[in-house]
Amino acid sequence: MDRTDAELSSQQVDGQTAVLRIGGEVDLYNTPQLKEQILGLIETGVRHLVVDLSDAEYLDSTALGALIGGLKRLRERQGDLRLAAPRPRIRKVLEITRLLNVFEVRESVPEALKDWGARGGKA
């Protein structure tokens, strides 16, 4: 089976806000890197994390679990994690798993970032 590896990159927006871009496929084999990225950002003081899914082709249950774990850790620190720009296939997975009720999902990264300053990170 030809597998596309995950491409992960992050960018600080300000001292407490960052964007984590996920590209390709995230599965059991590369979810540890996703967890490391999320935890590393939290350790640097990030409280508001946007996960850009515009280039994500596939997320398995372990990847979804890593995102849920990141959301939980951020909420423990009065922060939040938002998902941005999921492709239809990813959105369908979020819908089927009812994670659309757990995560705030926005149509774009700028939309996901838009109101955090004024609202203190609360959705």
C-alpha positions as a printed NumPy array, in Angstrom:
array([[  0.   ,   0.   ,   0.   ],
       [  1.395,   3.36 ,  -0.993],
       [  1.038,   5.669,   1.972],
       [  1.367,   9.44 ,   2.08 ],
       [  3.225,  10.565,   5.162],
       [  2.004,  13.37 ,   7.341],
       [  3.417,  16.824,   6.906],
       [  3.293,  18.864,  10.089],
       [  4.345,  22.461,  10.511],
       [  3.498,  25.135,  13.028],
       [  3.607,  28.892,  13.108],
       [  3.305,  31.171,  16.126],
       [  0.772,  33.949,  15.614],
       [  1.504,  35.597,  18.953],
       [  2.701,  34.501,  22.4  ],
       [ -0.415,  32.44 ,  23.102],
       [ -1.711,  31.559,  19.643],
       [ -0.375,  29.205,  16.982],
       [ -1.454,  27.459,  13.807],
       [ -0.565,  23.806,  13.268],
       [ -0.866,  22.722,   9.648],
       [ -1.509,  19.057,   8.926],
       [ -0.934,  17.721,   5.432],
       [ -1.155,  14.233,   4.022],
       [ -2.253,  11.279,   6.112],
       [ -2.022,  10.965,   9.881],
       [ -2.358,   7.441,  11.202],
       [ -1.063,   5.108,  13.881],
       [  2.498,   5.388,  12.585],
       [  2.863,   9.155,  12.603],
       [  0.368,  10.244,  15.27 ],
       [  3.232,  10.413,  17.828],
       [  4.708,  13.319,  15.828],
       [  1.323,  15.061,  15.899],
       [  1.147,  14.635,  19.678],
       [  4.704,  15.952,  20.044],
       [  3.865,  19.039,  17.983],
       [  0.763,  19.797,  20.039],
       [  2.474,  19.233,  23.395],
       [  5.504,  21.241,  22.302],
       [  3.313,  24.2  ,  21.391],
       [  1.472,  23.996,  24.708],
       [  4.8  ,  23.879,  26.579],
       [  5.878,  27.114,  24.867],
       [  2.807,  28.886,  26.259],
       [  0.322,  28.438,  23.421],
       [ -3.241,  28.53 ,  24.736],
       [ -5.099,  28.981,  21.446],
       [ -4.339,  26.465,  18.727],
       [ -5.81 ,  26.357,  15.244],
       [ -5.302,  23.072,  13.432],
       [ -5.322,  23.767,   9.706],
       [ -6.749,  20.705,   7.962],
       [ -6.874,  22.169,   4.453],
       [ -4.108,  19.819,   3.242],
       [ -5.043,  16.805,   5.383],
       [ -6.099,  13.826,   3.31 ],
       [ -6.778,  11.303,   6.07 ],
       [ -6.978,  11.184,   9.87 ],
       [ -7.437,   7.854,  11.608],
       [ -8.82 ,   7.306,  15.097],
       [ -5.406,   7.74 ,  16.731],
       [ -4.998,  11.138,  15.062],
       [ -8.472,  12.162,  16.201],
       [ -7.521,  11.001,  19.697],
       [ -4.406,  13.197,  19.613],
       [ -6.529,  16.21 ,  18.662],
       [ -8.992,  15.455,  21.469],
       [ -6.079,  15.124,  23.913],
       [ -4.734,  18.487,  22.774],
       [ -8.15 ,  20.08 ,  23.204],
       [ -8.426,  18.673,  26.725],
       [ -4.955,  19.915,  27.73 ],
       [ -5.627,  23.377,  26.322],
       [ -8.998,  23.649,  28.056],
       [ -7.323,  22.701,  31.336],
       [ -5.227,  25.845,  30.795],
       [ -8.234,  28.01 ,  29.877],
       [ -7.387,  27.684,  26.189],
       [ -8.973,  26.063,  23.185],
       [ -8.271,  24.184,  19.968],
       [-10.168,  24.926,  16.772],
       [-10.161,  23.042,  13.509],
       [ -9.968,  24.992,  10.262],
       [-10.775,  24.202,   6.633],
       [-11.347,  20.44 ,   6.732],
       [-11.763,  18.82 ,   3.328],
       [-15.157,  17.136,   2.73 ],
       [-13.75 ,  13.682,   3.521],
       [-12.337,  14.864,   6.878],
       [-15.518,  16.823,   7.675],
       [-17.53 ,  13.633,   7.057],
       [-15.362,  11.732,   9.551],
       [-15.874,  14.534,  12.1  ],
       [-19.603,  14.375,  11.466],
       [-19.856,  10.574,  11.735],
       [-17.823,  10.533,  14.963],
       [-19.858,  13.489,  16.303],
       [-16.657,  15.434,  16.838],
       [-18.339,  18.412,  15.156],
       [-20.064,  18.708,  18.541],
       [-16.714,  18.679,  20.355],
       [-14.531,  20.913,  18.202],
       [-15.29 ,  24.339,  16.895],
       [-14.768,  24.044,  13.139],
       [-14.212,  27.122,  10.99 ],
       [-14.012,  27.453,   7.219],
       [-10.526,  29.015,   7.176],
       [ -7.538,  29.736,   9.389],
       [ -8.212,  33.518,   9.432],
       [-11.808,  32.798,  10.462],
       [-10.587,  30.485,  13.248],
       [ -8.186,  33.147,  14.538],
       [-10.561,  36.069,  14.165],
       [-12.196,  36.542,  17.544],
       [ -9.798,  35.036,  20.056],
       [ -8.286,  38.328,  21.142],
       [-11.617,  39.943,  21.917],
       [-13.212,  36.878,  23.496],
       [-10.29 ,  35.548,  25.499],
       [-10.196,  32.226,  23.722],
       [-13.709,  31.183,  24.637],
       [-15.868,  29.955,  21.812]])
